[in-house]
Amino acid sequence: MMQELMRMVHWSEEEPRDRQLRRIGARHLRARRREQRRAEAAIMEIAWSRLC
């Protein structure tokens, strides 16, 4: 699961934003951003749980 989250975050950083906006519709973009925020939150939760 951790590798999948990291792969998704890495993928979103690779693709330029303007190209991404042209390639996919606004609804899909919002869904992707929501998914990315959830992935980042999960990564932070894992990091915090390891500290405690």
N, CA, C and O atoms as a Tripos MOL2 file, in Angstrom:
@<TRIPOS>MOLECULE
protein
  208   207    52     0     0
PROTEIN
NO_CHARGES

@<TRIPOS>ATOM
      1 N           0.8220   -1.1830    0.0000 N.3       1 MET1
      2 CA          0.0000    0.0000    0.0000 C.3       1 MET1
      3 C           0.8720    1.2540    0.0000 C.2       1 MET1
      4 O           0.5980    2.1980   -0.7410 O.2       1 MET1
      5 N           1.8940    1.2690    0.8070 N.am      2 MET2
      6 CA          2.7700    2.4400    0.8850 C.3       2 MET2
      7 C           3.4190    2.7180   -0.4680 C.2       2 MET2
      8 O           3.5160    3.8740   -0.8820 O.2       2 MET2
      9 N           3.8640    1.6680   -1.1600 N.am      3 GLN3
     10 CA          4.4890    1.8610   -2.4690 C.3       3 GLN3
     11 C           3.4980    2.4270   -3.4720 C.2       3 GLN3
     12 O           3.8570    3.2710   -4.2940 O.2       3 GLN3
     13 N           2.2570    1.9690   -3.4110 N.am      4 GLU4
     14 CA          1.2290    2.4670   -4.3150 C.3       4 GLU4
     15 C           0.9630    3.9490   -4.0740 C.2       4 GLU4
     16 O           0.8080    4.7160   -5.0240 O.2       4 GLU4
     17 N           0.9110    4.3520   -2.8090 N.am      5 LEU5
     18 CA          0.7010    5.7600   -2.4800 C.3       5 LEU5
     19 C           1.8590    6.6150   -2.9780 C.2       5 LEU5
     20 O           1.6500    7.6830   -3.5540 O.2       5 LEU5
     21 N           3.0690    6.1440   -2.7560 N.am      6 MET6
     22 CA          4.2410    6.8990   -3.1900 C.3       6 MET6
     23 C           4.2880    6.9990   -4.7140 C.2       6 MET6
     24 O           4.6590    8.0400   -5.2560 O.2       6 MET6
     25 N           3.9130    5.9250   -5.4050 N.am      7 ARG7
     26 CA          3.9020    5.9310   -6.8690 C.3       7 ARG7
     27 C           2.9020    6.9620   -7.3840 C.2       7 ARG7
     28 O           3.1800    7.6710   -8.3510 O.2       7 ARG7
     29 N           1.7380    7.0460   -6.7350 N.am      8 MET8
     30 CA          0.7210    7.9950   -7.1510 C.3       8 MET8
     31 C           1.1900    9.4340   -6.9340 C.2       8 MET8
     32 O           0.9910   10.2860   -7.8000 O.2       8 MET8
     33 N           1.8000    9.7050   -5.8040 N.am      9 VAL9
     34 CA          2.3090   11.0450   -5.5270 C.3       9 VAL9
     35 C           3.4190   11.3780   -6.5190 C.2       9 VAL9
     36 O           3.4630   12.4910   -7.0420 O.2       9 VAL9
     37 N           4.3100   10.4350   -6.7830 N.am     10 HIS10
     38 CA          5.4030   10.6540   -7.7230 C.3      10 HIS10
     39 C           4.8650   10.9290   -9.1260 C.2      10 HIS10
     40 O           5.3710   11.8100   -9.8210 O.2      10 HIS10
     41 N           3.8420   10.1810   -9.5460 N.am     11 TRP11
     42 CA          3.2680   10.3710  -10.8640 C.3      11 TRP11
     43 C           2.7020   11.7700  -11.0130 C.2      11 TRP11
     44 O           2.8880   12.4070  -12.0490 O.2      11 TRP11
     45 N           2.0120   12.2560   -9.9900 N.am     12 SER12
     46 CA          1.3940   13.5770  -10.0820 C.3      12 SER12
     47 C           2.4400   14.6830  -10.1400 C.2      12 SER12
     48 O           2.1810   15.7410  -10.7140 O.2      12 SER12
     49 N           3.6020   14.4630   -9.5640 N.am     13 GLU13
     50 CA          4.6570   15.4600   -9.6100 C.3      13 GLU13
     51 C           5.3520   15.4960  -10.9690 C.2      13 GLU13
     52 O           5.8910   16.5290  -11.3650 O.2      13 GLU13
     53 N           5.3410   14.3660  -11.6830 N.am     14 GLU14
     54 CA          6.0460   14.2850  -12.9550 C.3      14 GLU14
     55 C           5.3310   15.0290  -14.0770 C.2      14 GLU14
     56 O           5.9790   15.6590  -14.9140 O.2      14 GLU14
     57 N           4.0240   14.9650  -14.1010 N.am     15 GLU15
     58 CA          3.2730   15.5240  -15.2140 C.3      15 GLU15
     59 C           3.0330   17.0210  -15.0090 C.2      15 GLU15
     60 O           2.4830   17.4120  -13.9800 O.2      15 GLU15
     61 N           3.4270   17.8580  -15.9550 N.am     16 PRO16
     62 CA          3.2240   19.3010  -15.8060 C.3      16 PRO16
     63 C           1.7410   19.6440  -15.6680 C.2      16 PRO16
     64 O           0.8810   18.9940  -16.2610 O.2      16 PRO16
     65 N           1.4630   20.6640  -14.8850 N.am     17 ARG17
     66 CA          0.0800   20.9990  -14.5740 C.3      17 ARG17
     67 C          -0.7200   21.4230  -15.8060 C.2      17 ARG17
     68 O          -1.8620   20.9950  -15.9710 O.2      17 ARG17
     69 N          -0.1510   22.2440  -16.6590 N.am     18 ASP18
     70 CA         -0.9050   22.6980  -17.8330 C.3      18 ASP18
     71 C          -1.2490   21.5430  -18.7640 C.2      18 ASP18
     72 O          -2.3500   21.4920  -19.3110 O.2      18 ASP18
     73 N          -0.3300   20.6330  -18.9440 N.am     19 ARG19
     74 CA         -0.5940   19.4680  -19.7840 C.3      19 ARG19
     75 C          -1.6770   18.5940  -19.1590 C.2      19 ARG19
     76 O          -2.5370   18.0530  -19.8540 O.2      19 ARG19
     77 N          -1.6180   18.4690  -17.8420 N.am     20 GLN20
     78 CA         -2.6060   17.6760  -17.1340 C.3      20 GLN20
     79 C          -3.9970   18.2940  -17.3060 C.2      20 GLN20
     80 O          -4.9710   17.5710  -17.5140 O.2      20 GLN20
     81 N          -4.0960   19.6070  -17.2220 N.am     21 LEU21
     82 CA         -5.3870   20.2810  -17.3740 C.3      21 LEU21
     83 C          -5.9650   20.0800  -18.7730 C.2      21 LEU21
     84 O          -7.1750   19.9100  -18.9210 O.2      21 LEU21
     85 N          -5.1310   20.0970  -19.7780 N.am     22 ARG22
     86 CA         -5.6120   19.8830  -21.1540 C.3      22 ARG22
     87 C          -6.0480   18.4370  -21.3680 C.2      22 ARG22
     88 O          -7.0030   18.1740  -22.0990 O.2      22 ARG22
     89 N          -5.3560   17.5140  -20.7380 N.am     23 ARG23
     90 CA         -5.5590   16.1030  -21.0170 C.3      23 ARG23
     91 C          -6.8120   15.5330  -20.3680 C.2      23 ARG23
     92 O          -7.4630   14.6590  -20.9390 O.2      23 ARG23
     93 N          -7.1450   16.0090  -19.2080 N.am     24 ILE24
     94 CA         -8.2930   15.4330  -18.5160 C.3      24 ILE24
     95 C          -9.3030   16.5170  -18.1640 C.2      24 ILE24
     96 O          -8.9460   17.6850  -18.0120 O.2      24 ILE24
     97 N         -10.5360   16.1310  -18.0390 N.am     25 GLY25
     98 CA        -11.5970   17.0830  -17.7330 C.3      25 GLY25
     99 C         -11.5380   17.5720  -16.3000 C.2      25 GLY25
    100 O         -10.8360   17.0060  -15.4620 O.2      25 GLY25
    101 N         -12.2830   18.6260  -16.0330 N.am     26 ALA26
    102 CA        -12.2720   19.2410  -14.7070 C.3      26 ALA26
    103 C         -12.7790   18.2790  -13.6310 C.2      26 ALA26
    104 O         -12.2440   18.2490  -12.5230 O.2      26 ALA26
    105 N         -13.7870   17.5110  -13.9480 N.am     27 ARG27
    106 CA        -14.3220   16.5680  -12.9580 C.3      27 ARG27
    107 C         -13.2930   15.5030  -12.6060 C.2      27 ARG27
    108 O         -13.1050   15.1580  -11.4390 O.2      27 ARG27
    109 N         -12.6410   14.9980  -13.6220 N.am     28 HIS28
    110 CA        -11.6100   13.9820  -13.3890 C.3      28 HIS28
    111 C         -10.4410   14.5770  -12.6080 C.2      28 HIS28
    112 O          -9.8730   13.9220  -11.7340 O.2      28 HIS28
    113 N         -10.0860   15.8130  -12.9250 N.am     29 LEU29
    114 CA         -8.9920   16.4790  -12.2290 C.3      29 LEU29
    115 C          -9.3160   16.6580  -10.7440 C.2      29 LEU29
    116 O          -8.4660   16.4250   -9.8850 O.2      29 LEU29
    117 N         -10.5490   17.0740  -10.4480 N.am     30 ARG30
    118 CA        -10.9500   17.2250   -9.0440 C.3      30 ARG30
    119 C         -10.9010   15.8870   -8.3220 C.2      30 ARG30
    120 O         -10.4650   15.8170   -7.1730 O.2      30 ARG30
    121 N         -11.3400   14.8360   -8.9800 N.am     31 ALA31
    122 CA        -11.2940   13.5000   -8.3710 C.3      31 ALA31
    123 C          -9.8520   13.0750   -8.1220 C.2      31 ALA31
    124 O          -9.5450   12.5030   -7.0760 O.2      31 ALA31
    125 N          -8.9720   13.3490   -9.0710 N.am     32 ARG32
    126 CA         -7.5620   12.9870   -8.9170 C.3      32 ARG32
    127 C          -6.9300   13.7580   -7.7630 C.2      32 ARG32
    128 O          -6.1820   13.1910   -6.9660 O.2      32 ARG32
    129 N          -7.2370   15.0670   -7.6750 N.am     33 ARG33
    130 CA         -6.6830   15.8720   -6.5810 C.3      33 ARG33
    131 C          -7.1980   15.4030   -5.2280 C.2      33 ARG33
    132 O          -6.4460   15.3680   -4.2530 O.2      33 ARG33
    133 N          -8.4810   15.0430   -5.1640 N.am     34 ARG34
    134 CA         -9.0600   14.5260   -3.9210 C.3      34 ARG34
    135 C          -8.3600   13.2240   -3.5190 C.2      34 ARG34
    136 O          -8.0340   13.0150   -2.3500 O.2      34 ARG34
    137 N          -8.1390   12.3600   -4.5040 N.am     35 GLU35
    138 CA         -7.4400   11.1020   -4.2520 C.3      35 GLU35
    139 C          -6.0040   11.3530   -3.7900 C.2      35 GLU35
    140 O          -5.4990   10.6580   -2.9080 O.2      35 GLU35
    141 N          -5.3520   12.3480   -4.3880 N.am     36 GLN36
    142 CA         -3.9800   12.6660   -3.9990 C.3      36 GLN36
    143 C          -3.9370   13.1930   -2.5610 C.2      36 GLN36
    144 O          -3.0520   12.8210   -1.7900 O.2      36 GLN36
    145 N          -4.8850   14.0530   -2.2010 N.am     37 ARG37
    146 CA         -4.9350   14.5670   -0.8220 C.3      37 ARG37
    147 C          -5.1340   13.4260    0.1720 C.2      37 ARG37
    148 O          -4.5200   13.4110    1.2390 O.2      37 ARG37
    149 N          -5.9920   12.4740   -0.1810 N.am     38 ARG38
    150 CA         -6.2080   11.3180    0.6940 C.3      38 ARG38
    151 C          -4.9320   10.4880    0.8300 C.2      38 ARG38
    152 O          -4.6060   10.0020    1.9130 O.2      38 ARG38
    153 N          -4.2210   10.3330   -0.2790 N.am     39 ALA39
    154 CA         -2.9710    9.5650   -0.2480 C.3      39 ALA39
    155 C          -1.9330   10.2670    0.6200 C.2      39 ALA39
    156 O          -1.2410    9.6250    1.4100 O.2      39 ALA39
    157 N          -1.8260   11.5860    0.4720 N.am     40 GLU40
    158 CA         -0.8710   12.3350    1.2830 C.3      40 GLU40
    159 C          -1.2460   12.2750    2.7600 C.2      40 GLU40
    160 O          -0.3730   12.1760    3.6220 O.2      40 GLU40
    161 N          -2.5430   12.3360    3.0500 N.am     41 ALA41
    162 CA         -2.9990   12.2240    4.4400 C.3      41 ALA41
    163 C          -2.6590   10.8470    5.0010 C.2      41 ALA41
    164 O          -2.2590   10.7260    6.1590 O.2      41 ALA41
    165 N          -2.8170    9.8110    4.1830 N.am     42 ALA42
    166 CA         -2.4910    8.4580    4.6250 C.3      42 ALA42
    167 C          -0.9890    8.3250    4.9020 C.2      42 ALA42
    168 O          -0.5840    7.6830    5.8700 O.2      42 ALA42
    169 N          -0.1790    8.9330    4.0490 N.am     43 ILE43
    170 CA          1.2710    8.8920    4.2570 C.3      43 ILE43
    171 C           1.6400    9.5910    5.5620 C.2      43 ILE43
    172 O           2.4630    9.0920    6.3290 O.2      43 ILE43
    173 N           1.0300   10.7440    5.8080 N.am     44 MET44
    174 CA          1.3130   11.4680    7.0470 C.3      44 MET44
    175 C           0.8360   10.6740    8.2680 C.2      44 MET44
    176 O           1.4980   10.6630    9.3060 O.2      44 MET44
    177 N          -0.3050   10.0170    8.1370 N.am     45 GLU45
    178 CA         -0.8110    9.2130    9.2450 C.3      45 GLU45
    179 C           0.1430    8.0660    9.5610 C.2      45 GLU45
    180 O           0.3920    7.7610   10.7280 O.2      45 GLU45
    181 N           0.6680    7.4400    8.5280 N.am     46 ILE46
    182 CA          1.6330    6.3610    8.7250 C.3      46 ILE46
    183 C           2.8930    6.9040    9.4200 C.2      46 ILE46
    184 O           3.4280    6.2890   10.3420 O.2      46 ILE46
    185 N           3.3480    8.0750    8.9480 N.am     47 ALA47
    186 CA          4.5490    8.6810    9.5360 C.3      47 ALA47
    187 C           4.3300    9.0010   11.0080 C.2      47 ALA47
    188 O           5.1920    8.7180   11.8400 O.2      47 ALA47
    189 N           3.1710    9.5950   11.3370 N.am     48 TRP48
    190 CA          2.8760    9.9330   12.7280 C.3      48 TRP48
    191 C           2.7320    8.6860   13.5920 C.2      48 TRP48
    192 O           3.1640    8.6670   14.7450 O.2      48 TRP48
    193 N           2.1210    7.6440   13.0260 N.am     49 SER49
    194 CA          1.9270    6.4250   13.8320 C.3      49 SER49
    195 C           3.2720    5.7700   14.1470 C.2      49 SER49
    196 O           3.4180    5.1160   15.1790 O.2      49 SER49
    197 N           4.2430    5.9430   13.2670 N.am     50 ARG50
    198 CA          5.5710    5.3760   13.5270 C.3      50 ARG50
    199 C           6.3050    6.1600   14.6160 C.2      50 ARG50
    200 O           7.1400    5.6050   15.3300 O.2      50 ARG50
    201 N           5.9920    7.4450   14.7400 N.am     51 LEU51
    202 CA          6.6290    8.2490   15.7780 C.3      51 LEU51
    203 C           6.0990    7.9180   17.1650 C.2      51 LEU51
    204 O           6.8240    8.0070   18.1550 O.2      51 LEU51
    205 N           4.8300    7.5360   17.2280 N.am     52 CYS52
    206 CA          4.2040    7.2960   18.5350 C.3      52 CYS52
    207 C           4.4590    5.9270   19.0650 C.2      52 CYS52
    208 O           3.9930    5.5900   20.1530 O.2      52 CYS52
@<TRIPOS>BOND
     1     1     2 1
     2     2     3 1
     3     3     4 2
     4     3     5 am
     5     5     6 1
     6     6     7 1
     7     7     8 2
     8     7     9 am
     9     9    10 1
    10    10    11 1
    11    11    12 2
    12    11    13 am
    13    13    14 1
    14    14    15 1
    15    15    16 2
    16    15    17 am
    17    17    18 1
    18    18    19 1
    19    19    20 2
    20    19    21 am
    21    21    22 1
    22    22    23 1
    23    23    24 2
    24    23    25 am
    25    25    26 1
    26    26    27 1
    27    27    28 2
    28    27    29 am
    29    29    30 1
    30    30    31 1
    31    31    32 2
    32    31    33 am
    33    33    34 1
    34    34    35 1
    35    35    36 2
    36    35    37 am
    37    37    38 1
    38    38    39 1
    39    39    40 2
    40    39    41 am
    41    41    42 1
    42    42    43 1
    43    43    44 2
    44    43    45 am
    45    45    46 1
    46    46    47 1
    47    47    48 2
    48    47    49 am
    49    49    50 1
    50    50    51 1
    51    51    52 2
    52    51    53 am
    53    53    54 1
    54    54    55 1
    55    55    56 2
    56    55    57 am
    57    57    58 1
    58    58    59 1
    59    59    60 2
    60    59    61 am
    61    61    62 1
    62    62    63 1
    63    63    64 2
    64    63    65 am
    65    65    66 1
    66    66    67 1
    67    67    68 2
    68    67    69 am
    69    69    70 1
    70    70    71 1
    71    71    72 2
    72    71    73 am
    73    73    74 1
    74    74    75 1
    75    75    76 2
    76    75    77 am
    77    77    78 1
    78    78    79 1
    79    79    80 2
    80    79    81 am
    81    81    82 1
    82    82    83 1
    83    83    84 2
    84    83    85 am
    85    85    86 1
    86    86    87 1
    87    87    88 2
    88    87    89 am
    89    89    90 1
    90    90    91 1
    91    91    92 2
    92    91    93 am
    93    93    94 1
    94    94    95 1
    95    95    96 2
    96    95    97 am
    97    97    98 1
    98    98    99 1
    99    99   100 2
   100    99   101 am
   101   101   102 1
   102   102   103 1
   103   103   104 2
   104   103   105 am
   105   105   106 1
   106   106   107 1
   107   107   108 2
   108   107   109 am
   109   109   110 1
   110   110   111 1
   111   111   112 2
   112   111   113 am
   113   113   114 1
   114   114   115 1
   115   115   116 2
   116   115   117 am
   117   117   118 1
   118   118   119 1
   119   119   120 2
   120   119   121 am
   121   121   122 1
   122   122   123 1
   123   123   124 2
   124   123   125 am
   125   125   126 1
   126   126   127 1
   127   127   128 2
   128   127   129 am
   129   129   130 1
   130   130   131 1
   131   131   132 2
   132   131   133 am
   133   133   134 1
   134   134   135 1
   135   135   136 2
   136   135   137 am
   137   137   138 1
   138   138   139 1
   139   139   140 2
   140   139   141 am
   141   141   142 1
   142   142   143 1
   143   143   144 2
   144   143   145 am
   145   145   146 1
   146   146   147 1
   147   147   148 2
   148   147   149 am
   149   149   150 1
   150   150   151 1
   151   151   152 2
   152   151   153 am
   153   153   154 1
   154   154   155 1
   155   155   156 2
   156   155   157 am
   157   157   158 1
   158   158   159 1
   159   159   160 2
   160   159   161 am
   161   161   162 1
   162   162   163 1
   163   163   164 2
   164   163   165 am
   165   165   166 1
   166   166   167 1
   167   167   168 2
   168   167   169 am
   169   169   170 1
   170   170   171 1
   171   171   172 2
   172   171   173 am
   173   173   174 1
   174   174   175 1
   175   175   176 2
   176   175   177 am
   177   177   178 1
   178   178   179 1
   179   179   180 2
   180   179   181 am
   181   181   182 1
   182   182   183 1
   183   183   184 2
   184   183   185 am
   185   185   186 1
   186   186   187 1
   187   187   188 2
   188   187   189 am
   189   189   190 1
   190   190   191 1
   191   191   192 2
   192   191   193 am
   193   193   194 1
   194   194   195 1
   195   195   196 2
   196   195   197 am
   197   197   198 1
   198   198   199 1
   199   199   200 2
   200   199   201 am
   201   201   202 1
   202   202   203 1
   203   203   204 2
   204   203   205 am
   205   205   206 1
   206   206   207 1
   207   207   208 2
@<TRIPOS>SUBSTRUCTURE
     1 MET1         2 RESIDUE 1 A MET
     2 MET2         6 RESIDUE 1 A MET
     3 GLN3        10 RESIDUE 1 A GLN
     4 GLU4        14 RESIDUE 1 A GLU
     5 LEU5        18 RESIDUE 1 A LEU
     6 MET6        22 RESIDUE 1 A MET
     7 ARG7        26 RESIDUE 1 A ARG
     8 MET8        30 RESIDUE 1 A MET
     9 VAL9        34 RESIDUE 1 A VAL
    10 HIS10       38 RESIDUE 1 A HIS
    11 TRP11       42 RESIDUE 1 A TRP
    12 SER12       46 RESIDUE 1 A SER
    13 GLU13       50 RESIDUE 1 A GLU
    14 GLU14       54 RESIDUE 1 A GLU
    15 GLU15       58 RESIDUE 1 A GLU
    16 PRO16       62 RESIDUE 1 A PRO
    17 ARG17       66 RESIDUE 1 A ARG
    18 ASP18       70 RESIDUE 1 A ASP
    19 ARG19       74 RESIDUE 1 A ARG
    20 GLN20       78 RESIDUE 1 A GLN
    21 LEU21       82 RESIDUE 1 A LEU
    22 ARG22       86 RESIDUE 1 A ARG
    23 ARG23       90 RESIDUE 1 A ARG
    24 ILE24       94 RESIDUE 1 A ILE
    25 GLY25       98 RESIDUE 1 A GLY
    26 ALA26      102 RESIDUE 1 A ALA
    27 ARG27      106 RESIDUE 1 A ARG
    28 HIS28      110 RESIDUE 1 A HIS
    29 LEU29      114 RESIDUE 1 A LEU
    30 ARG30      118 RESIDUE 1 A ARG
    31 ALA31      122 RESIDUE 1 A ALA
    32 ARG32      126 RESIDUE 1 A ARG
    33 ARG33      130 RESIDUE 1 A ARG
    34 ARG34      134 RESIDUE 1 A ARG
    35 GLU35      138 RESIDUE 1 A GLU
    36 GLN36      142 RESIDUE 1 A GLN
    37 ARG37      146 RESIDUE 1 A ARG
    38 ARG38      150 RESIDUE 1 A ARG
    39 ALA39      154 RESIDUE 1 A ALA
    40 GLU40      158 RESIDUE 1 A GLU
    41 ALA41      162 RESIDUE 1 A ALA
    42 ALA42      166 RESIDUE 1 A ALA
    43 ILE43      170 RESIDUE 1 A ILE
    44 MET44      174 RESIDUE 1 A MET
    45 GLU45      178 RESIDUE 1 A GLU
    46 ILE46      182 RESIDUE 1 A ILE
    47 ALA47      186 RESIDUE 1 A ALA
    48 TRP48      190 RESIDUE 1 A TRP
    49 SER49      194 RESIDUE 1 A SER
    50 ARG50      198 RESIDUE 1 A ARG
    51 LEU51      202 RESIDUE 1 A LEU
    52 CYS52      206 RESIDUE 1 A CYS
